[in-house]
Amino acid sequence: MSSNFWRSPVTLLVCFLLVVAVRFNRNGLLVKRSLADVAFYIGNVEFFRGEPVSVSLQAPFNERLLVTAVASLLPFDPMTSINVINIIFLLTAIWFLYKLLNHFNLDSRFVWLGLYIFVLSFPTFYYSTIGYVDSGVLLMIFVGTYAVYKENYLLFLLAVILGTTAKEGVVVLVPVAAAYAFTRKNNRWFFTAAAGLLLYLVTWGLVKKYVPNGHGHTPVLYWHPNSWRIGDNLSRLQTYVSSILSFGIPGILCGYYLIRFTGAVKNAWKDDLPLWAGVAGGYSLWLYTLFAAHTDGRFFWVTYCFPIVLSMLWLSRSGRLNSR
């Protein structure tokens, strides 16, 4: 089959739609699960529509507004509306991933391979259309990273604000911007990173203050480390399976090149440090959830742009290094 077939946007789109269709609306074709957190996101959509809310709005789910607010504008039932928006957001994220890969002047083979790694990944299949709202923060992390490398300050700050209304994990953009400022000796990006952190905190505080919460007052930091959470996460098979599969090819490739070309990685640190900061930030969030939240592979998935770009960069560089 011609390589041009696989480098076609139509082929990529068809592959994406086939992957996300399998579990659309939690159809239970392969895996049956209860609604769990999704019930709260459905309640968010009902709230925005002014309809009777089927579940009591509860933090932190009521604070994850971006996907559910946009979904409330669609004419479908809440679950379908959420998943349609998830598809739209993920397609937009793929576009920004494409733009980000091209920024590094990679051969088109590696650009398309990076896109397919994202589209055909386990978390894209498993989490994208089952009523969760991670597509919102994933999109904003992809947009924010693209904005850093294109030095688009306003786009970066917009991504932080919108990402904060999507989910807490968007905070990983702050160390990415700070690392970019450090390696480029760009003071304006230091100020932008600080402004991003300030906007993150202000937006988060406003959401917590003004968004209805059926359980009354909740602490500023929802994710409190506690001993029972550690035992729960370590005793669940899903913690291991979903995390390993979501770490996936991007994580394995990054680890391989880090070990195989340690010296070269050190030499390229100025170019790659913002991406490694994103990897470290995303993986640190996953580690923290072991002590403070329900651990699964989504915390790797939303920061996939970092290991995918790094692995494609080093796949490209490895040919030159091996030929020496």
GIZIKA-V731193 format. One record per residue. RES is the residue in one letter. SS is DSSP state (hx for helix, st for strand, lp for the rest). PSI is psi in whole degrees, -180 to 180 (none if undefined). D_FIRST is the distance of its C-alpha to the first C-alpha in Angstrom with 1 decimal. Layout:
{{RES/SS/PSI/D_FIRST} {RES/SS/PSI/D_FIRST}}
This chain:
{{M/lp/136/0.0} {S/lp/141/3.8} {S/hx/-26/6.5} {N/hx/-27/8.5} {F/hx/-44/7.1} {W/hx/-15/8.6} {R/lp/22/11.5} {S/lp/132/12.6} {P/hx/-32/16.0} {V/hx/-44/15.3} {T/hx/-44/12.5} {L/hx/-43/14.9} {L/hx/-44/17.7} {V/hx/-44/16.4} {C/hx/-45/15.7} {F/hx/-48/19.2} {L/hx/-36/20.9} {L/hx/-40/19.6} {V/hx/-47/20.9} {V/hx/-17/24.2} {A/hx/-26/24.8} {V/lp/-40/25.3} {R/lp/17/28.7} {F/hx/129/29.7} {N/hx/31/33.5} {R/hx/49/33.8} {N/lp/-12/33.0} {G/lp/15/33.6} {L/lp/-41/30.6} {L/lp/-39/29.9} {V/lp/131/32.8} {K/lp/127/36.2} {R/lp/154/38.3} {S/lp/167/41.4} {L/lp/-36/41.3} {A/lp/-125/43.1} {D/lp/-27/42.8} {V/hx/-31/40.9} {A/hx/-36/44.3} {F/hx/-37/45.7} {Y/hx/-35/42.8} {I/hx/-41/43.3} {G/hx/-37/47.0} {N/hx/-46/46.2} {V/hx/-44/44.5} {E/hx/-40/47.5} {F/hx/-47/49.8} {F/hx/-29/48.2} {R/lp/-6/48.4} {G/lp/21/52.0} {E/lp/163/51.5} {P/lp/131/53.3} {V/lp/127/51.5} {S/lp/-21/50.6} {V/lp/156/50.9} {S/lp/128/53.1} {L/lp/133/51.4} {Q/lp/138/51.2} {A/lp/147/50.3} {P/lp/1/47.9} {F/hx/-35/45.7} {N/hx/-15/47.9} {E/hx/-6/47.3} {R/lp/87/43.5} {L/lp/-30/43.8} {L/hx/-57/40.8} {V/hx/-45/38.3} {T/hx/-33/41.1} {A/hx/-45/43.0} {V/hx/-39/40.0} {A/hx/-32/39.1} {S/lp/-17/42.7} {L/lp/-14/42.1} {L/lp/156/39.6} {P/lp/10/40.9} {F/lp/175/39.3} {D/lp/159/40.8} {P/hx/-45/41.0} {M/hx/-47/38.2} {T/hx/-41/35.7} {S/hx/-44/36.8} {I/hx/-44/36.3} {N/hx/-30/32.8} {V/hx/-43/31.9} {I/hx/-38/33.2} {N/hx/-44/31.3} {I/hx/-45/28.0} {I/hx/-44/29.2} {F/hx/-41/30.4} {L/hx/-38/27.3} {L/hx/-39/25.1} {T/hx/-39/27.7} {A/hx/-39/27.5} {I/hx/-39/23.8} {W/hx/-45/24.6} {F/hx/-33/27.4} {L/hx/-41/25.2} {Y/hx/-46/22.8} {K/hx/-38/25.9} {L/hx/-44/27.3} {L/hx/-41/24.4} {N/hx/-28/24.4} {H/hx/-32/28.1} {F/lp/11/27.7} {N/lp/39/25.7} {L/lp/149/22.8} {D/lp/146/19.7} {S/hx/-28/17.1} {R/hx/-44/14.9} {F/hx/-32/17.9} {V/hx/-50/18.7} {W/hx/-35/15.6} {L/hx/-42/15.8} {G/hx/-40/19.4} {L/hx/-42/18.7} {Y/hx/-33/16.4} {I/hx/-40/19.0} {F/hx/-49/21.5} {V/hx/-41/19.7} {L/lp/14/18.7} {S/lp/159/22.1} {F/hx/-49/24.8} {P/hx/-32/27.4} {T/hx/-40/25.2} {F/hx/-44/24.7} {Y/hx/-35/28.2} {Y/hx/-15/30.4} {S/lp/-35/29.0} {T/lp/41/30.3} {I/lp/21/33.2} {G/lp/-4/36.0} {Y/lp/169/36.2} {V/lp/22/36.6} {D/hx/-18/34.8} {S/hx/-31/32.3} {G/hx/-49/35.3} {V/hx/-35/36.1} {L/hx/-47/32.5} {L/hx/-45/32.0} {M/hx/-31/35.3} {I/hx/-42/34.5} {F/hx/-45/31.2} {V/hx/-46/33.2} {G/hx/-39/36.1} {T/hx/-43/34.1} {Y/hx/-42/32.4} {A/hx/-37/36.0} {V/hx/-51/37.4} {Y/hx/-24/35.0} {K/lp/2/35.5} {E/lp/46/39.2} {N/lp/94/39.6} {Y/hx/-44/42.7} {L/hx/-40/43.2} {L/hx/-39/39.6} {F/hx/-49/40.0} {L/hx/-37/43.4} {L/hx/-41/42.0} {A/hx/-38/39.2} {V/hx/-46/41.9} {I/hx/-52/44.2} {L/hx/-38/41.6} {G/hx/-34/40.0} {T/hx/-34/43.5} {T/hx/-9/43.8} {A/hx/-52/40.5} {K/lp/157/41.1} {E/hx/-28/43.0} {G/hx/-10/40.2} {V/hx/-14/39.7} {V/hx/-19/42.5} {V/hx/-19/40.0} {L/hx/-26/39.5} {V/hx/-52/43.1} {P/hx/-28/42.6} {V/hx/-47/39.3} {A/hx/-39/41.4} {A/hx/-40/44.2} {A/hx/-38/42.0} {Y/hx/-43/40.7} {A/hx/-41/44.3} {F/hx/-47/45.4} {T/hx/-29/42.7} {R/hx/-2/43.1} {K/lp/48/46.8} {N/lp/99/46.5} {N/hx/-32/49.5} {R/hx/-34/48.3} {W/hx/-28/45.5} {F/hx/-46/48.1} {F/hx/-36/50.0} {T/hx/-41/46.9} {A/hx/-43/46.0} {A/hx/-41/49.6} {A/hx/-38/49.5} {G/hx/-43/46.3} {L/hx/-42/48.1} {L/hx/-45/51.2} {L/hx/-37/49.2} {Y/hx/-49/47.5} {L/hx/-42/50.9} {V/hx/-46/52.5} {T/hx/-44/49.8} {W/hx/-44/49.7} {G/hx/-41/53.5} {L/hx/-41/53.6} {V/hx/-46/51.2} {K/hx/-34/53.1} {K/hx/-38/56.4} {Y/hx/-14/55.6} {V/lp/131/52.9} {P/lp/140/54.6} {N/lp/114/54.6} {G/lp/-16/56.1} {H/lp/16/57.1} {G/lp/-151/59.3} {H/lp/137/59.3} {T/lp/152/56.5} {P/lp/156/56.5} {V/lp/-43/54.9} {L/lp/110/52.6} {Y/lp/-39/51.1} {W/lp/89/49.3} {H/lp/125/52.3} {P/lp/138/51.8} {N/lp/157/53.6} {S/hx/-38/53.8} {W/hx/-31/52.9} {R/hx/-40/49.5} {I/hx/-48/48.6} {G/hx/-40/49.5} {D/hx/-47/47.6} {N/hx/-42/44.4} {L/hx/-16/44.7} {S/hx/-6/45.5} {R/lp/127/42.5} {L/hx/-34/39.4} {Q/hx/-33/37.3} {T/hx/-47/38.4} {Y/hx/-47/36.7} {V/hx/-52/33.6} {S/hx/-36/32.7} {S/hx/-44/33.6} {I/hx/-46/31.7} {L/hx/-32/28.5} {S/hx/-33/29.0} {F/hx/-48/29.8} {G/hx/-160/26.3} {I/hx/-44/23.7} {P/hx/-45/25.3} {G/hx/-41/28.7} {I/hx/-45/27.7} {L/hx/-42/25.9} {C/hx/-45/29.0} {G/hx/-41/31.3} {Y/hx/-49/29.5} {Y/hx/-31/29.6} {L/hx/-39/33.1} {I/hx/-44/34.2} {R/hx/-37/32.2} {F/lp/50/33.1} {T/hx/-47/36.4} {G/hx/-44/38.1} {A/hx/-36/35.3} {V/hx/-41/35.1} {K/hx/-40/38.9} {N/hx/-27/38.6} {A/lp/16/36.1} {W/hx/-32/38.1} {K/hx/-35/39.3} {D/hx/-35/35.8} {D/hx/-11/34.5} {L/hx/-43/37.7} {P/hx/-37/37.2} {L/hx/-42/33.8} {W/hx/-34/35.5} {A/hx/-39/38.4} {G/hx/-41/36.0} {V/hx/-49/34.6} {A/hx/-41/38.2} {G/hx/-47/39.4} {G/hx/-44/36.8} {Y/hx/-30/37.3} {S/hx/-38/41.0} {L/hx/-43/41.0} {W/hx/-45/39.2} {L/hx/-40/41.9} {Y/hx/-33/44.7} {T/hx/-24/43.6} {L/hx/-30/44.4} {F/hx/-15/48.0} {A/hx/-5/48.1} {A/lp/-175/45.5} {H/lp/112/43.0} {T/lp/128/40.4} {D/lp/-172/36.7} {G/lp/-6/33.3} {R/hx/-26/33.5} {F/hx/-25/35.5} {F/hx/-42/32.5} {W/hx/-44/30.1} {V/lp/-17/32.1} {T/lp/24/32.1} {Y/hx/-26/28.4} {C/hx/-32/28.1} {F/hx/-56/30.2} {P/hx/-29/28.4} {I/hx/-47/24.9} {V/hx/-44/26.0} {L/hx/-45/28.0} {S/hx/-36/25.2} {M/hx/-37/22.8} {L/hx/-46/25.7} {W/hx/-25/26.5} {L/hx/-39/23.0} {S/hx/-44/23.0} {R/hx/-30/26.6} {S/hx/-31/26.1} {G/hx/-42/24.3} {R/hx/-39/27.4} {L/hx/-39/29.8} {N/hx/-23/28.4} {S/lp/-7/28.7} {R/lp/none/32.4}}
